Amino acid sequence: MDALFVPLAAAVGASLDQVKLISCLLVSYPLGSIFIRLPVSRPNIRHAFNVAVTSIYLLPILNMGTAYFQLLGDILFTYYVAAYVKSSKMPWIVFGTIMSHLTLNHIIRAILGQSYETYEITGPQMVLAMKLTTFAWSVFDGRRPVEELDKYQTEKRVTEYPSLLGFLGFAFYFPGFLVGPSLEYADYDILVHGTLFKQLEKKDDTGRGSRKLVPKGRKRVAYRRMFLGLALLGTYVAFAGSANLGVTVQDWYVQKGFVYRVAYLQFCGFIERTKYYAIWTLTEGASILTGLGFTGFNAKGKSTWKGAANVDMMNIEFAPNFKVLLDSWNIKTNVWLRECIYKRVTPKGKKPGFRSSMLTFATSAIWHGVQGGYYLTFAFGGFIQTAQRLCRRHIRPLFLPATYVTEKGAPPPPQNTIKRVYDIAGTFISILILNYTVIPFMLLDVRHSLAGWANLRWYGHWVVGGTLVFFYAGGTGLLKGLQAKRIRKAGLRADKEKDSDAVSVSDAPGAPVLPPFDDAAREFEDSDIMKMVNNSKRLG
């Protein structure tokens, strides 16, 4: 079947694997329209349809026979272990086995030196690992008293064990199998049985029986996502040959002036992201066509379909701070880390701390791969997280009215001119640091990664390191003193000063995809020595 794709690959200048992958994603659109028309009264037909489509993708089109049977082995292992192992260790048995298999394939990929242009088993296996481990926890939650569960666990718990065909249909759900997004079994179950739109159920013209209606607007939203995805893909194909992060280690780039190198890096970083935007946007649209992702209606009465999104492009390109940026990237993975690792490793009755953060970060790192470039990016990102929190906590209040108190449930701050300047500066710095940080993530090789950073004069390290030095050398106390003067000048109570230093909702701890340096930093900031430093600055 490769003969069908070779001419197209030559025409667009892309690898054969990439062309076949994109072709599968586009074919999922008409197949999604077929899927939603299959009778909900016969869910086995829908299950079989998913299995058949994904099997065709993997076997005759992508030529991944060995990978297919490896993934099928993971699926069957999870199904039978979750069914017959009743102990509390069951989810961890599934997690340990599935992640070990994924890690082994990551090691093989690294040994073979396979690039991003090669589509191999770890692509779908990363998505499948999230689905299978989430399913194991959902089954475990289904066996626990409801009183012990939080809202999310209650909504996603599995109380009725699926048939083998039903589980295969879930695992092989075709729009998201190759590159995501992942989904929980509970969401798949209501999709297949047609209960997703139960609130839209209407009587027929005779008044007898009922018919389930898919809300209008599904096709409109889905095909808009498809056209956007294709536009982003076209942008990547047009510019990626010369505008990629690999240029940071090329001779011609080094010979350019520093300002040019930094400016060109920003363009390259955006072009690299368009590849991910394109793929995730295409899969989102195909998922919507099957009926997945419905999130109700907006104020104008139009249906909204945001539940299948894996990326929020606008909140990345125009993020006011690094936390918003991280929360908007690979959204389903963030949910998986929070629900299956971060919460689960935290002892009952205790708040997540350094241990929970460290185990979650380790899972995130291993899930991505074993190449050193990943770990350079994650390690540096941990310091960025601490620096941005300190800036948001101690600098941001100076750009807000002294009467405004940041706390849970507080209304958004007023958008005056000085606040807009702060937000614009935050967006500019966030993107500047992001494009620098992800160089190792794309180059993977440690030596090349360090060379890329060196060719940019380590500007990201200077910015982040300088910020941390400023705060820990007494800047925190200085800024607190300035804010205290503003509060007193406004004639507010003394306890306002304490409130203004509270952590905002956006700073509340979540599932960390970065090393938990920030947890250690918080402990250091609360130490006696730092209190002495800050108090001396404020008194001065």
Secondary structure as the mmCIF struct_conf table of DSSP 4:
data_model
#
loop_
_struct_conf.conf_type_id
_struct_conf.id
_struct_conf.beg_label_comp_id
_struct_conf.beg_label_asym_id
_struct_conf.beg_label_seq_id
_struct_conf.end_label_comp_id
_struct_conf.end_label_asym_id
_struct_conf.end_label_seq_id
HELX_RH_3T_P HELX_RH_3T_P1 ASP A 2 LEU A 4
TURN_TY1_P TURN_TY1_P1 PHE A 5 PHE A 5
HELX_RH_AL_P HELX_RH_AL_P1 VAL A 6 VAL A 12
TURN_TY1_P TURN_TY1_P2 GLY A 13 GLY A 13
HELX_RH_AL_P HELX_RH_AL_P2 LEU A 16 PHE A 35
TURN_TY1_P TURN_TY1_P3 ILE A 36 ARG A 37
BEND BEND1 LEU A 38 LEU A 38
TURN_TY1_P TURN_TY1_P4 VAL A 40 SER A 41
HELX_RH_AL_P HELX_RH_AL_P3 PRO A 43 ILE A 56
HELX_RH_PI_P HELX_RH_PI_P1 TYR A 57 ILE A 61
TURN_TY1_P TURN_TY1_P5 LEU A 62 LEU A 62
HELX_RH_AL_P HELX_RH_AL_P4 GLY A 65 TYR A 84
BEND BEND2 SER A 87 SER A 87
TURN_TY1_P TURN_TY1_P6 SER A 88 LYS A 89
HELX_RH_AL_P HELX_RH_AL_P5 MET A 90 LEU A 112
TURN_TY1_P TURN_TY1_P7 GLY A 113 GLY A 113
TURN_TY1_P TURN_TY1_P8 TYR A 116 GLU A 117
BEND BEND3 THR A 118 THR A 118
TURN_TY1_P TURN_TY1_P9 ILE A 121 ILE A 121
HELX_RH_AL_P HELX_RH_AL_P6 THR A 122 GLY A 142
TURN_TY1_P TURN_TY1_P10 ARG A 143 ARG A 143
BEND BEND4 ARG A 144 ARG A 144
HELX_RH_3T_P HELX_RH_3T_P2 VAL A 146 GLU A 148
HELX_RH_AL_P HELX_RH_AL_P7 LYS A 151 LYS A 156
BEND BEND5 GLU A 160 GLU A 160
HELX_LH_PP_P HELX_LH_PP_P1 TYR A 161 SER A 163
HELX_RH_AL_P HELX_RH_AL_P8 LEU A 164 ALA A 171
TURN_TY1_P TURN_TY1_P11 PHE A 172 PHE A 172
HELX_RH_AL_P HELX_RH_AL_P9 PHE A 174 PHE A 177
TURN_TY1_P TURN_TY1_P12 LEU A 178 VAL A 179
HELX_RH_AL_P HELX_RH_AL_P10 TYR A 185 VAL A 192
TURN_TY1_P TURN_TY1_P13 HIS A 193 GLY A 194
HELX_RH_3T_P HELX_RH_3T_P3 THR A 195 LEU A 200
STRN STRN1 LYS A 202 LYS A 203
TURN_TY1_P TURN_TY1_P14 ASP A 205 THR A 206
BEND BEND6 GLY A 207 GLY A 209
STRN STRN2 SER A 210 ARG A 211
HELX_LH_PP_P HELX_LH_PP_P2 VAL A 214 PRO A 215
TURN_TY1_P TURN_TY1_P15 LYS A 216 GLY A 217
HELX_RH_AL_P HELX_RH_AL_P11 ARG A 218 PHE A 239
TURN_TY1_P TURN_TY1_P16 ALA A 240 SER A 242
BEND BEND7 ALA A 243 ASN A 244
HELX_RH_3T_P HELX_RH_3T_P4 LEU A 245 VAL A 249
BEND BEND8 GLN A 250 GLN A 250
HELX_RH_AL_P HELX_RH_AL_P12 ASP A 251 VAL A 254
TURN_TY1_P TURN_TY1_P17 GLN A 255 GLN A 255
BEND BEND9 LYS A 256 LYS A 256
HELX_RH_AL_P HELX_RH_AL_P13 PHE A 258 LEU A 289
TURN_TY1_P TURN_TY1_P18 THR A 290 GLY A 293
STRN STRN3 PHE A 297 PHE A 297
TURN_TY1_P TURN_TY1_P19 ALA A 299 LYS A 300
BEND BEND10 GLY A 301 GLY A 301
STRN STRN4 SER A 303 SER A 303
TURN_TY1_P TURN_TY1_P20 GLY A 307 ALA A 308
BEND BEND11 ASN A 310 ASN A 310
HELX_RH_AL_P HELX_RH_AL_P14 MET A 313 GLU A 317
TURN_TY1_P TURN_TY1_P21 PHE A 318 PHE A 318
BEND BEND12 PRO A 320 ASN A 321
HELX_RH_AL_P HELX_RH_AL_P15 PHE A 322 ASP A 327
TURN_TY1_P TURN_TY1_P22 SER A 328 SER A 328
BEND BEND13 TRP A 329 ASN A 330
HELX_RH_AL_P HELX_RH_AL_P16 ILE A 331 LEU A 337
HELX_RH_PI_P HELX_RH_PI_P2 ARG A 338 TYR A 342
TURN_TY1_P TURN_TY1_P23 LYS A 343 VAL A 345
BEND BEND14 THR A 346 THR A 346
HELX_LH_PP_P HELX_LH_PP_P3 PRO A 347 PRO A 347
TURN_TY1_P TURN_TY1_P24 LYS A 348 GLY A 349
BEND BEND15 LYS A 350 LYS A 350
HELX_RH_AL_P HELX_RH_AL_P17 PHE A 354 HIS A 368
BEND BEND16 VAL A 370 VAL A 370
HELX_RH_AL_P HELX_RH_AL_P18 GLY A 372 HIS A 394
TURN_TY1_P TURN_TY1_P25 ILE A 395 ILE A 395
HELX_RH_3T_P HELX_RH_3T_P5 ARG A 396 PHE A 399
BEND BEND17 LEU A 400 LEU A 400
TURN_TY1_P TURN_TY1_P26 ALA A 402 THR A 403
TURN_TY1_P TURN_TY1_P27 LYS A 408 GLY A 409
HELX_LH_PP_P HELX_LH_PP_P4 ALA A 410 PRO A 414
HELX_RH_AL_P HELX_RH_AL_P19 THR A 417 THR A 437
TURN_TY1_P TURN_TY1_P28 VAL A 438 VAL A 438
HELX_RH_AL_P HELX_RH_AL_P20 ILE A 439 LEU A 443
HELX_RH_AL_P HELX_RH_AL_P21 VAL A 446 ASN A 455
TURN_TY1_P TURN_TY1_P29 LEU A 456 TRP A 458
HELX_RH_AL_P HELX_RH_AL_P22 TYR A 459 PHE A 470
HELX_RH_PI_P HELX_RH_PI_P3 PHE A 471 GLY A 475
HELX_RH_AL_P HELX_RH_AL_P23 THR A 476 LYS A 489
TURN_TY1_P TURN_TY1_P30 ALA A 490 GLY A 491
TURN_TY1_P TURN_TY1_P31 ALA A 494 ALA A 494
HELX_RH_AL_P HELX_RH_AL_P24 ASP A 495 SER A 500
TURN_TY1_P TURN_TY1_P32 ASP A 501 ASP A 501
BEND BEND18 ALA A 502 ALA A 502
HELX_LH_PP_P HELX_LH_PP_P5 VAL A 503 SER A 504
HELX_RH_3T_P HELX_RH_3T_P6 VAL A 505 ASP A 507
BEND BEND19 ALA A 508 ALA A 508
BEND BEND20 VAL A 513 LEU A 514
TURN_TY1_P TURN_TY1_P33 PRO A 516 PRO A 516
HELX_RH_AL_P HELX_RH_AL_P25 PHE A 517 GLU A 525
TURN_TY1_P TURN_TY1_P34 ASP A 526 ASP A 526
BEND BEND21 SER A 527 SER A 527
HELX_RH_AL_P HELX_RH_AL_P26 ASP A 528 LEU A 539
#
